[in-house]
Amino acid sequence: MPKIQQSNHDSVLPIDHRVASRYAMQVPVDVLFDNGNRLRVLTRDISASGIFVSVASSIRLEEYIRFLITFPREITMSCKLLALCDGVVTRREPKDALEGLAIKIEKYHFLSSVD
């Protein structure tokens, strides 16, 4: 259930929609395109339900994305796991030459453990 944050008379703060604990960490992600190309990016933060990355590519809001990521022990609570994920872009934040993308993970396919 989202937390409603306090507001004052001048402004209303946004509702926090996070459903899983989020960790501020840089983890490499390979975005996979239909034409066989890959784009290597780093997460700004990561959770079991989504990631936030910065990209120079123009990926649209609500676009479906397939990516490879190695989830760290902090997320899996056991070992590092390489996963193929399908997700959807739920938010875009322009920032200088890069753009921040919030990607909600809709499906995981765990490929192997990594040590």
GIURGI-V560527 format. One record per residue. N is the residue number from 0. SS is DSSP state (a for helix, b for strand, c for the rest). OMEGA is omega in radians with two decimals (999 if undefined). D_LAST is the distance of its C-alpha to the last C-alpha in Angstrom with 2 decimals. Layout:
# GIURGI-V560527
N;SS;OMEGA;D_LAST
N;SS;OMEGA;D_LAST
This chain:
# GIURGI-V560527
0;c;-3.11;34.92
1;c;3.08;35.20
2;b;3.04;36.50
3;c;-3.10;39.77
4;c;-3.14;39.96
5;c;3.04;43.21
6;c;3.03;45.68
7;c;-3.08;48.71
8;c;-3.05;51.94
9;c;-3.07;50.77
10;c;3.07;47.45
11;c;3.13;45.21
12;c;-3.09;41.48
13;c;3.05;39.12
14;c;3.10;37.66
15;b;-3.07;33.94
16;c;-3.08;32.59
17;c;-3.14;28.98
18;c;-3.14;27.93
19;c;3.09;24.46
20;c;-3.09;23.19
21;c;-3.13;22.40
22;b;3.08;20.08
23;c;3.13;21.14
24;c;3.11;18.08
25;c;3.12;17.50
26;c;3.12;14.81
27;b;3.12;15.39
28;b;3.03;17.14
29;b;3.06;18.70
30;b;-3.07;22.06
31;b;-3.14;23.32
32;c;-3.11;27.08
33;c;-3.11;29.37
34;c;3.12;30.53
35;c;3.11;27.12
36;c;3.08;26.55
37;b;3.06;23.46
38;b;3.14;23.55
39;b;3.10;20.63
40;b;3.07;21.12
41;b;3.06;19.53
42;b;2.94;19.87
43;b;3.01;22.29
44;b;-2.98;21.27
45;b;3.02;19.31
46;c;3.11;19.85
47;c;-3.09;19.31
48;c;-3.14;22.58
49;b;3.12;22.53
50;b;3.00;21.68
51;b;-3.10;23.98
52;b;3.01;23.79
53;b;-3.10;26.30
54;b;3.04;27.51
55;c;-3.11;30.42
56;c;3.13;30.94
57;c;3.08;33.54
58;c;-3.00;31.78
59;c;3.00;34.33
60;c;-3.12;34.49
61;c;3.07;33.81
62;c;3.08;32.20
63;b;-3.06;29.54
64;b;3.01;26.26
65;b;-3.13;23.36
66;b;3.04;20.05
67;b;3.13;16.36
68;b;3.00;14.05
69;b;3.13;10.48
70;b;-3.14;11.42
71;c;-3.13;10.08
72;a;-3.13;10.11
73;a;-3.14;13.77
74;a;-3.05;14.71
75;a;-3.09;13.10
76;c;3.06;13.82
77;c;-3.12;10.97
78;c;3.04;7.34
79;b;-3.13;6.52
80;b;3.03;8.73
81;b;-3.10;10.29
82;b;2.96;14.00
83;b;-3.03;17.33
84;b;2.96;19.81
85;b;-3.12;23.56
86;b;3.13;25.25
87;b;3.12;28.57
88;b;-3.11;29.66
89;b;-3.13;31.50
90;b;3.05;32.44
91;b;3.11;33.07
92;b;3.09;33.73
93;b;3.13;35.34
94;b;3.14;34.35
95;c;-3.12;35.78
96;c;-3.13;34.58
97;b;3.07;31.51
98;b;3.10;31.53
99;b;3.13;29.35
100;b;2.97;28.34
101;b;-3.09;27.46
102;b;3.09;25.80
103;b;3.13;25.97
104;b;-3.13;23.36
105;b;-3.12;25.45
106;b;3.08;23.15
107;b;2.91;19.46
108;b;-3.10;18.17
109;b;-3.06;14.57
110;b;-3.13;13.35
111;b;2.99;9.94
112;b;-3.09;6.78
113;b;3.10;3.80
114;c;999;0.00
